[in-house]
Amino acid sequence: MIKFIFLFNKIGKPRIVRFYDNPLESQRITVQKEVSNFCLAHSKQEGILDYKDYTLVYRHYGNLVFAAGITEDENELAVLELLHNLVETLMKYLNKVSEADIILNMDKVHMILDEMIIEGYISETNQSRILAPLQLLDTVRK
């Protein structure tokens, strides 16, 4: 199970934070800080690390870091590919993935995450099906 997905910049400022369980607010803040420090301390572009009760899977993209905390029953490589698929899906929809694009389109990023992950489990990986609701909304808004 995926416990959390974080997206933060190179100085550790969180941009997207999504928990799939319900930790206390103080635990959320602690986990966010520790995970960002943990990922930024390692120079590798991607990695799979043990972190407390989780396995931490992360990947650097430009000045952003995508990280997921997973339980031991989840496949680490599948989650690493999920993070890559998330970036590709964002690129397909936003044309590029930069910190500014994430901030300006935060609602759409959350919608994409909602399509890909439900209750901490991977539900959809097909980019066309992930983007269909967003494209429909864009059509209605025009």
Chimera marker file (.cmm) of the C-alpha trace (Angstrom):
<marker_set name="trace">
<marker id="1" x="0.000" y="0.000" z="0.000" r="1" g="1" b="0" radius="0.5"/>
<marker id="2" x="1.132" y="3.521" z="-0.728" r="1" g="1" b="0" radius="0.5"/>
<marker id="3" x="1.058" y="5.517" z="2.508" r="1" g="1" b="0" radius="0.5"/>
<marker id="4" x="1.988" y="8.909" z="1.073" r="1" g="1" b="0" radius="0.5"/>
<marker id="5" x="3.097" y="10.759" z="-2.041" r="1" g="1" b="0" radius="0.5"/>
<marker id="6" x="5.164" y="13.935" z="-1.723" r="1" g="1" b="0" radius="0.5"/>
<marker id="7" x="6.357" y="16.363" z="-4.325" r="1" g="1" b="0" radius="0.5"/>
<marker id="8" x="8.872" y="18.913" z="-3.108" r="1" g="1" b="0" radius="0.5"/>
<marker id="9" x="11.552" y="21.196" z="-4.501" r="1" g="1" b="0" radius="0.5"/>
<marker id="10" x="15.326" y="20.980" z="-4.079" r="1" g="1" b="0" radius="0.5"/>
<marker id="11" x="15.264" y="22.982" z="-0.860" r="1" g="1" b="0" radius="0.5"/>
<marker id="12" x="12.631" y="20.718" z="0.690" r="1" g="1" b="0" radius="0.5"/>
<marker id="13" x="9.564" y="22.941" z="0.349" r="1" g="1" b="0" radius="0.5"/>
<marker id="14" x="6.509" y="20.707" z="-0.153" r="1" g="1" b="0" radius="0.5"/>
<marker id="15" x="4.415" y="21.331" z="-3.253" r="1" g="1" b="0" radius="0.5"/>
<marker id="16" x="2.052" y="18.339" z="-3.199" r="1" g="1" b="0" radius="0.5"/>
<marker id="17" x="1.416" y="16.292" z="-0.064" r="1" g="1" b="0" radius="0.5"/>
<marker id="18" x="-1.003" y="13.372" z="-0.136" r="1" g="1" b="0" radius="0.5"/>
<marker id="19" x="-1.434" y="10.905" z="2.719" r="1" g="1" b="0" radius="0.5"/>
<marker id="20" x="-3.462" y="7.751" z="2.137" r="1" g="1" b="0" radius="0.5"/>
<marker id="21" x="-3.790" y="6.926" z="5.818" r="1" g="1" b="0" radius="0.5"/>
<marker id="22" x="-4.726" y="9.403" z="8.528" r="1" g="1" b="0" radius="0.5"/>
<marker id="23" x="-1.746" y="10.280" z="10.708" r="1" g="1" b="0" radius="0.5"/>
<marker id="24" x="-1.963" y="13.070" z="13.247" r="1" g="1" b="0" radius="0.5"/>
<marker id="25" x="-1.062" y="16.561" z="12.014" r="1" g="1" b="0" radius="0.5"/>
<marker id="26" x="2.165" y="16.572" z="14.044" r="1" g="1" b="0" radius="0.5"/>
<marker id="27" x="3.156" y="13.238" z="12.493" r="1" g="1" b="0" radius="0.5"/>
<marker id="28" x="2.416" y="14.570" z="9.010" r="1" g="1" b="0" radius="0.5"/>
<marker id="29" x="4.731" y="17.531" z="9.454" r="1" g="1" b="0" radius="0.5"/>
<marker id="30" x="7.487" y="15.372" z="10.938" r="1" g="1" b="0" radius="0.5"/>
<marker id="31" x="7.246" y="12.815" z="8.125" r="1" g="1" b="0" radius="0.5"/>
<marker id="32" x="7.302" y="15.554" z="5.471" r="1" g="1" b="0" radius="0.5"/>
<marker id="33" x="10.440" y="17.149" z="6.894" r="1" g="1" b="0" radius="0.5"/>
<marker id="34" x="12.263" y="13.874" z="7.453" r="1" g="1" b="0" radius="0.5"/>
<marker id="35" x="11.430" y="12.475" z="4.015" r="1" g="1" b="0" radius="0.5"/>
<marker id="36" x="12.492" y="15.641" z="2.202" r="1" g="1" b="0" radius="0.5"/>
<marker id="37" x="15.759" y="15.782" z="4.161" r="1" g="1" b="0" radius="0.5"/>
<marker id="38" x="16.330" y="12.065" z="3.578" r="1" g="1" b="0" radius="0.5"/>
<marker id="39" x="15.811" y="12.285" z="-0.199" r="1" g="1" b="0" radius="0.5"/>
<marker id="40" x="17.822" y="15.478" z="-0.631" r="1" g="1" b="0" radius="0.5"/>
<marker id="41" x="20.730" y="14.077" z="1.389" r="1" g="1" b="0" radius="0.5"/>
<marker id="42" x="21.229" y="11.293" z="-1.174" r="1" g="1" b="0" radius="0.5"/>
<marker id="43" x="22.868" y="12.349" z="-4.414" r="1" g="1" b="0" radius="0.5"/>
<marker id="44" x="21.359" y="9.557" z="-6.512" r="1" g="1" b="0" radius="0.5"/>
<marker id="45" x="18.660" y="10.570" z="-8.999" r="1" g="1" b="0" radius="0.5"/>
<marker id="46" x="16.388" y="7.780" z="-7.819" r="1" g="1" b="0" radius="0.5"/>
<marker id="47" x="16.394" y="5.395" z="-4.959" r="1" g="1" b="0" radius="0.5"/>
<marker id="48" x="14.718" y="2.897" z="-2.719" r="1" g="1" b="0" radius="0.5"/>
<marker id="49" x="15.504" y="3.346" z="0.967" r="1" g="1" b="0" radius="0.5"/>
<marker id="50" x="14.239" y="2.046" z="4.285" r="1" g="1" b="0" radius="0.5"/>
<marker id="51" x="12.578" y="4.738" z="6.369" r="1" g="1" b="0" radius="0.5"/>
<marker id="52" x="10.965" y="3.869" z="9.714" r="1" g="1" b="0" radius="0.5"/>
<marker id="53" x="8.002" y="1.568" z="8.998" r="1" g="1" b="0" radius="0.5"/>
<marker id="54" x="8.043" y="2.376" z="5.282" r="1" g="1" b="0" radius="0.5"/>
<marker id="55" x="10.112" y="1.830" z="2.222" r="1" g="1" b="0" radius="0.5"/>
<marker id="56" x="10.833" y="5.198" z="0.668" r="1" g="1" b="0" radius="0.5"/>
<marker id="57" x="10.875" y="5.363" z="-3.131" r="1" g="1" b="0" radius="0.5"/>
<marker id="58" x="11.991" y="8.648" z="-4.696" r="1" g="1" b="0" radius="0.5"/>
<marker id="59" x="12.994" y="10.115" z="-8.021" r="1" g="1" b="0" radius="0.5"/>
<marker id="60" x="14.481" y="13.519" z="-8.936" r="1" g="1" b="0" radius="0.5"/>
<marker id="61" x="13.108" y="15.391" z="-11.961" r="1" g="1" b="0" radius="0.5"/>
<marker id="62" x="14.817" y="18.709" z="-12.577" r="1" g="1" b="0" radius="0.5"/>
<marker id="63" x="14.368" y="20.809" z="-9.470" r="1" g="1" b="0" radius="0.5"/>
<marker id="64" x="11.560" y="18.596" z="-8.133" r="1" g="1" b="0" radius="0.5"/>
<marker id="65" x="11.612" y="15.387" z="-6.129" r="1" g="1" b="0" radius="0.5"/>
<marker id="66" x="8.757" y="12.879" z="-6.262" r="1" g="1" b="0" radius="0.5"/>
<marker id="67" x="8.659" y="10.548" z="-3.250" r="1" g="1" b="0" radius="0.5"/>
<marker id="68" x="6.363" y="7.771" z="-2.045" r="1" g="1" b="0" radius="0.5"/>
<marker id="69" x="6.247" y="5.891" z="1.230" r="1" g="1" b="0" radius="0.5"/>
<marker id="70" x="5.077" y="2.311" z="0.810" r="1" g="1" b="0" radius="0.5"/>
<marker id="71" x="4.487" y="-0.734" z="2.966" r="1" g="1" b="0" radius="0.5"/>
<marker id="72" x="6.530" y="-3.911" z="2.617" r="1" g="1" b="0" radius="0.5"/>
<marker id="73" x="3.833" y="-5.663" z="0.567" r="1" g="1" b="0" radius="0.5"/>
<marker id="74" x="4.059" y="-3.082" z="-2.256" r="1" g="1" b="0" radius="0.5"/>
<marker id="75" x="6.439" y="-3.582" z="-5.179" r="1" g="1" b="0" radius="0.5"/>
<marker id="76" x="9.158" y="-0.900" z="-5.020" r="1" g="1" b="0" radius="0.5"/>
<marker id="77" x="9.931" y="-0.981" z="-8.742" r="1" g="1" b="0" radius="0.5"/>
<marker id="78" x="6.246" y="-0.672" z="-9.614" r="1" g="1" b="0" radius="0.5"/>
<marker id="79" x="6.023" y="2.460" z="-7.460" r="1" g="1" b="0" radius="0.5"/>
<marker id="80" x="9.191" y="3.853" z="-9.046" r="1" g="1" b="0" radius="0.5"/>
<marker id="81" x="7.522" y="3.342" z="-12.431" r="1" g="1" b="0" radius="0.5"/>
<marker id="82" x="4.326" y="4.902" z="-11.068" r="1" g="1" b="0" radius="0.5"/>
<marker id="83" x="6.280" y="8.049" z="-10.157" r="1" g="1" b="0" radius="0.5"/>
<marker id="84" x="7.748" y="8.109" z="-13.665" r="1" g="1" b="0" radius="0.5"/>
<marker id="85" x="4.279" y="7.604" z="-15.161" r="1" g="1" b="0" radius="0.5"/>
<marker id="86" x="2.970" y="10.457" z="-13.002" r="1" g="1" b="0" radius="0.5"/>
<marker id="87" x="5.652" y="12.759" z="-14.410" r="1" g="1" b="0" radius="0.5"/>
<marker id="88" x="4.940" y="11.632" z="-17.978" r="1" g="1" b="0" radius="0.5"/>
<marker id="89" x="1.206" y="12.184" z="-17.460" r="1" g="1" b="0" radius="0.5"/>
<marker id="90" x="1.845" y="15.659" z="-16.058" r="1" g="1" b="0" radius="0.5"/>
<marker id="91" x="4.099" y="16.409" z="-19.038" r="1" g="1" b="0" radius="0.5"/>
<marker id="92" x="1.421" y="15.223" z="-21.438" r="1" g="1" b="0" radius="0.5"/>
<marker id="93" x="-1.186" y="17.473" z="-19.830" r="1" g="1" b="0" radius="0.5"/>
<marker id="94" x="0.891" y="20.510" z="-18.796" r="1" g="1" b="0" radius="0.5"/>
<marker id="95" x="3.531" y="20.263" z="-21.588" r="1" g="1" b="0" radius="0.5"/>
<marker id="96" x="6.299" y="20.533" z="-18.987" r="1" g="1" b="0" radius="0.5"/>
<marker id="97" x="6.735" y="19.773" z="-15.323" r="1" g="1" b="0" radius="0.5"/>
<marker id="98" x="8.186" y="22.683" z="-13.421" r="1" g="1" b="0" radius="0.5"/>
<marker id="99" x="7.604" y="23.947" z="-9.924" r="1" g="1" b="0" radius="0.5"/>
<marker id="100" x="5.590" y="26.893" z="-11.260" r="1" g="1" b="0" radius="0.5"/>
<marker id="101" x="3.378" y="24.596" z="-13.353" r="1" g="1" b="0" radius="0.5"/>
<marker id="102" x="2.691" y="22.414" z="-10.319" r="1" g="1" b="0" radius="0.5"/>
<marker id="103" x="1.760" y="25.428" z="-8.176" r="1" g="1" b="0" radius="0.5"/>
<marker id="104" x="-0.469" y="26.998" z="-10.844" r="1" g="1" b="0" radius="0.5"/>
<marker id="105" x="-2.236" y="23.711" z="-11.628" r="1" g="1" b="0" radius="0.5"/>
<marker id="106" x="-2.375" y="22.158" z="-8.180" r="1" g="1" b="0" radius="0.5"/>
<marker id="107" x="-6.040" y="21.167" z="-8.530" r="1" g="1" b="0" radius="0.5"/>
<marker id="108" x="-5.291" y="19.310" z="-11.757" r="1" g="1" b="0" radius="0.5"/>
<marker id="109" x="-2.271" y="17.569" z="-10.247" r="1" g="1" b="0" radius="0.5"/>
<marker id="110" x="-4.497" y="16.362" z="-7.410" r="1" g="1" b="0" radius="0.5"/>
<marker id="111" x="-7.084" y="15.142" z="-9.928" r="1" g="1" b="0" radius="0.5"/>
<marker id="112" x="-4.402" y="13.186" z="-11.774" r="1" g="1" b="0" radius="0.5"/>
<marker id="113" x="-3.245" y="11.642" z="-8.490" r="1" g="1" b="0" radius="0.5"/>
<marker id="114" x="-6.863" y="10.782" z="-7.650" r="1" g="1" b="0" radius="0.5"/>
<marker id="115" x="-7.213" y="8.961" z="-10.957" r="1" g="1" b="0" radius="0.5"/>
<marker id="116" x="-3.951" y="7.046" z="-10.484" r="1" g="1" b="0" radius="0.5"/>
<marker id="117" x="-4.180" y="6.113" z="-6.798" r="1" g="1" b="0" radius="0.5"/>
<marker id="118" x="-7.293" y="5.262" z="-4.806" r="1" g="1" b="0" radius="0.5"/>
<marker id="119" x="-7.079" y="4.610" z="-1.062" r="1" g="1" b="0" radius="0.5"/>
<marker id="120" x="-3.334" y="3.990" z="-1.366" r="1" g="1" b="0" radius="0.5"/>
<marker id="121" x="-3.560" y="1.439" z="-4.171" r="1" g="1" b="0" radius="0.5"/>
<marker id="122" x="-2.578" y="1.935" z="-7.799" r="1" g="1" b="0" radius="0.5"/>
<marker id="123" x="-5.815" y="2.050" z="-9.763" r="1" g="1" b="0" radius="0.5"/>
<marker id="124" x="-4.923" y="3.390" z="-13.212" r="1" g="1" b="0" radius="0.5"/>
<marker id="125" x="-1.739" y="3.725" z="-15.248" r="1" g="1" b="0" radius="0.5"/>
<marker id="126" x="-3.105" y="4.392" z="-18.747" r="1" g="1" b="0" radius="0.5"/>
<marker id="127" x="-2.404" y="8.056" z="-19.469" r="1" g="1" b="0" radius="0.5"/>
<marker id="128" x="-5.371" y="8.506" z="-21.813" r="1" g="1" b="0" radius="0.5"/>
<marker id="129" x="-7.813" y="7.220" z="-19.202" r="1" g="1" b="0" radius="0.5"/>
<marker id="130" x="-6.143" y="9.277" z="-16.467" r="1" g="1" b="0" radius="0.5"/>
<marker id="131" x="-6.436" y="12.487" z="-18.486" r="1" g="1" b="0" radius="0.5"/>
<marker id="132" x="-9.954" y="11.884" z="-19.858" r="1" g="1" b="0" radius="0.5"/>
<marker id="133" x="-11.787" y="13.581" z="-16.928" r="1" g="1" b="0" radius="0.5"/>
<marker id="134" x="-9.464" y="16.605" z="-17.097" r="1" g="1" b="0" radius="0.5"/>
<marker id="135" x="-9.896" y="16.940" z="-20.845" r="1" g="1" b="0" radius="0.5"/>
<marker id="136" x="-13.662" y="16.720" z="-20.403" r="1" g="1" b="0" radius="0.5"/>
<marker id="137" x="-13.540" y="19.487" z="-17.785" r="1" g="1" b="0" radius="0.5"/>
<marker id="138" x="-11.398" y="21.615" z="-20.094" r="1" g="1" b="0" radius="0.5"/>
<marker id="139" x="-13.948" y="21.139" z="-22.881" r="1" g="1" b="0" radius="0.5"/>
<marker id="140" x="-16.838" y="22.133" z="-20.607" r="1" g="1" b="0" radius="0.5"/>
<marker id="141" x="-14.988" y="25.225" z="-19.311" r="1" g="1" b="0" radius="0.5"/>
<marker id="142" x="-14.419" y="26.556" z="-22.844" r="1" g="1" b="0" radius="0.5"/>
<link id1="1" id2="2" r="1" g="1" b="0" radius="0.2"/>
<link id1="2" id2="3" r="1" g="1" b="0" radius="0.2"/>
<link id1="3" id2="4" r="1" g="1" b="0" radius="0.2"/>
<link id1="4" id2="5" r="1" g="1" b="0" radius="0.2"/>
<link id1="5" id2="6" r="1" g="1" b="0" radius="0.2"/>
<link id1="6" id2="7" r="1" g="1" b="0" radius="0.2"/>
<link id1="7" id2="8" r="1" g="1" b="0" radius="0.2"/>
<link id1="8" id2="9" r="1" g="1" b="0" radius="0.2"/>
<link id1="9" id2="10" r="1" g="1" b="0" radius="0.2"/>
<link id1="10" id2="11" r="1" g="1" b="0" radius="0.2"/>
<link id1="11" id2="12" r="1" g="1" b="0" radius="0.2"/>
<link id1="12" id2="13" r="1" g="1" b="0" radius="0.2"/>
<link id1="13" id2="14" r="1" g="1" b="0" radius="0.2"/>
<link id1="14" id2="15" r="1" g="1" b="0" radius="0.2"/>
<link id1="15" id2="16" r="1" g="1" b="0" radius="0.2"/>
<link id1="16" id2="17" r="1" g="1" b="0" radius="0.2"/>
<link id1="17" id2="18" r="1" g="1" b="0" radius="0.2"/>
<link id1="18" id2="19" r="1" g="1" b="0" radius="0.2"/>
<link id1="19" id2="20" r="1" g="1" b="0" radius="0.2"/>
<link id1="20" id2="21" r="1" g="1" b="0" radius="0.2"/>
<link id1="21" id2="22" r="1" g="1" b="0" radius="0.2"/>
<link id1="22" id2="23" r="1" g="1" b="0" radius="0.2"/>
<link id1="23" id2="24" r="1" g="1" b="0" radius="0.2"/>
<link id1="24" id2="25" r="1" g="1" b="0" radius="0.2"/>
<link id1="25" id2="26" r="1" g="1" b="0" radius="0.2"/>
<link id1="26" id2="27" r="1" g="1" b="0" radius="0.2"/>
<link id1="27" id2="28" r="1" g="1" b="0" radius="0.2"/>
<link id1="28" id2="29" r="1" g="1" b="0" radius="0.2"/>
<link id1="29" id2="30" r="1" g="1" b="0" radius="0.2"/>
<link id1="30" id2="31" r="1" g="1" b="0" radius="0.2"/>
<link id1="31" id2="32" r="1" g="1" b="0" radius="0.2"/>
<link id1="32" id2="33" r="1" g="1" b="0" radius="0.2"/>
<link id1="33" id2="34" r="1" g="1" b="0" radius="0.2"/>
<link id1="34" id2="35" r="1" g="1" b="0" radius="0.2"/>
<link id1="35" id2="36" r="1" g="1" b="0" radius="0.2"/>
<link id1="36" id2="37" r="1" g="1" b="0" radius="0.2"/>
<link id1="37" id2="38" r="1" g="1" b="0" radius="0.2"/>
<link id1="38" id2="39" r="1" g="1" b="0" radius="0.2"/>
<link id1="39" id2="40" r="1" g="1" b="0" radius="0.2"/>
<link id1="40" id2="41" r="1" g="1" b="0" radius="0.2"/>
<link id1="41" id2="42" r="1" g="1" b="0" radius="0.2"/>
<link id1="42" id2="43" r="1" g="1" b="0" radius="0.2"/>
<link id1="43" id2="44" r="1" g="1" b="0" radius="0.2"/>
<link id1="44" id2="45" r="1" g="1" b="0" radius="0.2"/>
<link id1="45" id2="46" r="1" g="1" b="0" radius="0.2"/>
<link id1="46" id2="47" r="1" g="1" b="0" radius="0.2"/>
<link id1="47" id2="48" r="1" g="1" b="0" radius="0.2"/>
<link id1="48" id2="49" r="1" g="1" b="0" radius="0.2"/>
<link id1="49" id2="50" r="1" g="1" b="0" radius="0.2"/>
<link id1="50" id2="51" r="1" g="1" b="0" radius="0.2"/>
<link id1="51" id2="52" r="1" g="1" b="0" radius="0.2"/>
<link id1="52" id2="53" r="1" g="1" b="0" radius="0.2"/>
<link id1="53" id2="54" r="1" g="1" b="0" radius="0.2"/>
<link id1="54" id2="55" r="1" g="1" b="0" radius="0.2"/>
<link id1="55" id2="56" r="1" g="1" b="0" radius="0.2"/>
<link id1="56" id2="57" r="1" g="1" b="0" radius="0.2"/>
<link id1="57" id2="58" r="1" g="1" b="0" radius="0.2"/>
<link id1="58" id2="59" r="1" g="1" b="0" radius="0.2"/>
<link id1="59" id2="60" r="1" g="1" b="0" radius="0.2"/>
<link id1="60" id2="61" r="1" g="1" b="0" radius="0.2"/>
<link id1="61" id2="62" r="1" g="1" b="0" radius="0.2"/>
<link id1="62" id2="63" r="1" g="1" b="0" radius="0.2"/>
<link id1="63" id2="64" r="1" g="1" b="0" radius="0.2"/>
<link id1="64" id2="65" r="1" g="1" b="0" radius="0.2"/>
<link id1="65" id2="66" r="1" g="1" b="0" radius="0.2"/>
<link id1="66" id2="67" r="1" g="1" b="0" radius="0.2"/>
<link id1="67" id2="68" r="1" g="1" b="0" radius="0.2"/>
<link id1="68" id2="69" r="1" g="1" b="0" radius="0.2"/>
<link id1="69" id2="70" r="1" g="1" b="0" radius="0.2"/>
<link id1="70" id2="71" r="1" g="1" b="0" radius="0.2"/>
<link id1="71" id2="72" r="1" g="1" b="0" radius="0.2"/>
<link id1="72" id2="73" r="1" g="1" b="0" radius="0.2"/>
<link id1="73" id2="74" r="1" g="1" b="0" radius="0.2"/>
<link id1="74" id2="75" r="1" g="1" b="0" radius="0.2"/>
<link id1="75" id2="76" r="1" g="1" b="0" radius="0.2"/>
<link id1="76" id2="77" r="1" g="1" b="0" radius="0.2"/>
<link id1="77" id2="78" r="1" g="1" b="0" radius="0.2"/>
<link id1="78" id2="79" r="1" g="1" b="0" radius="0.2"/>
<link id1="79" id2="80" r="1" g="1" b="0" radius="0.2"/>
<link id1="80" id2="81" r="1" g="1" b="0" radius="0.2"/>
<link id1="81" id2="82" r="1" g="1" b="0" radius="0.2"/>
<link id1="82" id2="83" r="1" g="1" b="0" radius="0.2"/>
<link id1="83" id2="84" r="1" g="1" b="0" radius="0.2"/>
<link id1="84" id2="85" r="1" g="1" b="0" radius="0.2"/>
<link id1="85" id2="86" r="1" g="1" b="0" radius="0.2"/>
<link id1="86" id2="87" r="1" g="1" b="0" radius="0.2"/>
<link id1="87" id2="88" r="1" g="1" b="0" radius="0.2"/>
<link id1="88" id2="89" r="1" g="1" b="0" radius="0.2"/>
<link id1="89" id2="90" r="1" g="1" b="0" radius="0.2"/>
<link id1="90" id2="91" r="1" g="1" b="0" radius="0.2"/>
<link id1="91" id2="92" r="1" g="1" b="0" radius="0.2"/>
<link id1="92" id2="93" r="1" g="1" b="0" radius="0.2"/>
<link id1="93" id2="94" r="1" g="1" b="0" radius="0.2"/>
<link id1="94" id2="95" r="1" g="1" b="0" radius="0.2"/>
<link id1="95" id2="96" r="1" g="1" b="0" radius="0.2"/>
<link id1="96" id2="97" r="1" g="1" b="0" radius="0.2"/>
<link id1="97" id2="98" r="1" g="1" b="0" radius="0.2"/>
<link id1="98" id2="99" r="1" g="1" b="0" radius="0.2"/>
<link id1="99" id2="100" r="1" g="1" b="0" radius="0.2"/>
<link id1="100" id2="101" r="1" g="1" b="0" radius="0.2"/>
<link id1="101" id2="102" r="1" g="1" b="0" radius="0.2"/>
<link id1="102" id2="103" r="1" g="1" b="0" radius="0.2"/>
<link id1="103" id2="104" r="1" g="1" b="0" radius="0.2"/>
<link id1="104" id2="105" r="1" g="1" b="0" radius="0.2"/>
<link id1="105" id2="106" r="1" g="1" b="0" radius="0.2"/>
<link id1="106" id2="107" r="1" g="1" b="0" radius="0.2"/>
<link id1="107" id2="108" r="1" g="1" b="0" radius="0.2"/>
<link id1="108" id2="109" r="1" g="1" b="0" radius="0.2"/>
<link id1="109" id2="110" r="1" g="1" b="0" radius="0.2"/>
<link id1="110" id2="111" r="1" g="1" b="0" radius="0.2"/>
<link id1="111" id2="112" r="1" g="1" b="0" radius="0.2"/>
<link id1="112" id2="113" r="1" g="1" b="0" radius="0.2"/>
<link id1="113" id2="114" r="1" g="1" b="0" radius="0.2"/>
<link id1="114" id2="115" r="1" g="1" b="0" radius="0.2"/>
<link id1="115" id2="116" r="1" g="1" b="0" radius="0.2"/>
<link id1="116" id2="117" r="1" g="1" b="0" radius="0.2"/>
<link id1="117" id2="118" r="1" g="1" b="0" radius="0.2"/>
<link id1="118" id2="119" r="1" g="1" b="0" radius="0.2"/>
<link id1="119" id2="120" r="1" g="1" b="0" radius="0.2"/>
<link id1="120" id2="121" r="1" g="1" b="0" radius="0.2"/>
<link id1="121" id2="122" r="1" g="1" b="0" radius="0.2"/>
<link id1="122" id2="123" r="1" g="1" b="0" radius="0.2"/>
<link id1="123" id2="124" r="1" g="1" b="0" radius="0.2"/>
<link id1="124" id2="125" r="1" g="1" b="0" radius="0.2"/>
<link id1="125" id2="126" r="1" g="1" b="0" radius="0.2"/>
<link id1="126" id2="127" r="1" g="1" b="0" radius="0.2"/>
<link id1="127" id2="128" r="1" g="1" b="0" radius="0.2"/>
<link id1="128" id2="129" r="1" g="1" b="0" radius="0.2"/>
<link id1="129" id2="130" r="1" g="1" b="0" radius="0.2"/>
<link id1="130" id2="131" r="1" g="1" b="0" radius="0.2"/>
<link id1="131" id2="132" r="1" g="1" b="0" radius="0.2"/>
<link id1="132" id2="133" r="1" g="1" b="0" radius="0.2"/>
<link id1="133" id2="134" r="1" g="1" b="0" radius="0.2"/>
<link id1="134" id2="135" r="1" g="1" b="0" radius="0.2"/>
<link id1="135" id2="136" r="1" g="1" b="0" radius="0.2"/>
<link id1="136" id2="137" r="1" g="1" b="0" radius="0.2"/>
<link id1="137" id2="138" r="1" g="1" b="0" radius="0.2"/>
<link id1="138" id2="139" r="1" g="1" b="0" radius="0.2"/>
<link id1="139" id2="140" r="1" g="1" b="0" radius="0.2"/>
<link id1="140" id2="141" r="1" g="1" b="0" radius="0.2"/>
<link id1="141" id2="142" r="1" g="1" b="0" radius="0.2"/>
</marker_set>
